[in-house]
Amino acid sequence: MNLQAKLIASALCLSALPFAHAADFEDYGRVVRVTPQVEQINRPRQECRTEYVQVQQPAPERGVGGAILGGIVGGLAGNQIGGGSGRSVATAAGAIAGALVGDRVDNANTPNSGGVQEQAVKQCRTVDHWESRTSGYEVTYDYRGRNYTNIMSYDPGERVRLRVVVEPMQR
């Protein structure tokens, strides 16, 4: 055998060495118990509703132009009526009466109060929303008369597939 063939044979023997020490195969175990691992998760959410409230509207401002104009016209008219010392009283009375009449004429169509109006108000609040979620399964199974327990990501059913590794014990 030439040197190259000997090197290849040696390399193949060395690479197969780990397989000579350990043997593994597949087998099945009988499932004894499956317990779902459940966790609670809070996913808060917002709940909103619309309420209608009555809002008092401010009264419109009253005009003063009519009172001023009425006071001037009333004062001039009172001044024409009276004579002597009564002229001052007549002028004042005419001014007051003219101001009242002018105010009423100017603000005849102006309401005294603003009234009430409905307004939509949105009110929101955050409420807890708990959900249960299965995160895995605690599986207890019997293999050759001995019970083993593992956490698995799925429910294996009545039996579980196993990879069995046989190795010699080290001293």
Residue pairs with C-beta under 8 A, 6 or more apart in sequence:
1 9
21 167
21 168
22 165
22 166
22 167
23 165
23 166
24 163
24 164
24 165
24 166
25 163
25 164
25 166
26 161
26 162
26 163
26 164
27 143
27 162
27 164
28 159
28 160
28 161
28 162
29 141
29 142
29 143
29 148
29 159
29 160
29 162
30 141
30 142
30 143
30 158
30 159
31 139
31 140
31 141
31 156
31 157
31 158
31 159
31 160
32 140
32 141
32 142
32 147
33 138
33 139
33 140
34 137
34 138
34 139
34 140
34 155
34 156
35 137
35 138
36 134
36 136
36 137
36 138
36 155
37 134
37 135
37 136
37 137
37 138
37 151
38 132
38 133
38 134
38 135
39 132
39 133
39 135
40 130
40 131
40 132
40 133
41 130
41 131
41 132
41 133
42 128
42 129
42 130
42 131
43 129
43 130
43 131
44 126
44 127
44 128
44 129
45 126
45 127
45 129
46 124
46 125
46 126
46 127
47 124
47 125
47 126
47 127
48 122
48 123
48 124
48 125
49 122
49 123
49 124
50 120
50 121
50 122
50 123
51 120
51 121
51 123
52 118
52 119
52 120
52 121
53 118
53 119
53 121
54 116
54 117
54 118
54 119
55 116
55 117
55 118
55 119
56 114
56 115
56 116
57 114
57 115
57 116
57 117
58 114
59 111
59 112
59 113
59 114
60 110
60 111
60 114
62 103
62 106
62 107
62 110
63 106
63 107
63 110
64 103
64 106
65 106
66 102
66 103
66 104
66 105
66 106
66 107
67 99
67 100
67 102
67 103
67 106
68 99
68 102
69 102
70 98
70 99
70 100
70 101
70 102
70 103
70 105
71 95
71 96
71 98
71 99
71 102
72 95
72 98
73 98
73 102
74 94
74 95
74 96
74 97
74 98
74 99
74 101
74 102
75 91
75 92
75 94
75 95
75 98
76 94
77 94
77 98
78 90
78 91
78 92
78 93
78 94
78 95
78 97
78 98
79 87
79 90
79 91
79 94
81 90
81 94
82 88
82 89
82 90
82 91
136 151
136 152
136 153
137 151
137 152
137 153
137 154
137 155
137 156
138 149
138 150
138 151
139 149
139 150
139 151
139 152
139 155
139 156
139 160
140 147
140 148
140 149
141 147
141 148
141 149
141 150
141 156
141 159
141 160
142 148
143 162
152 160
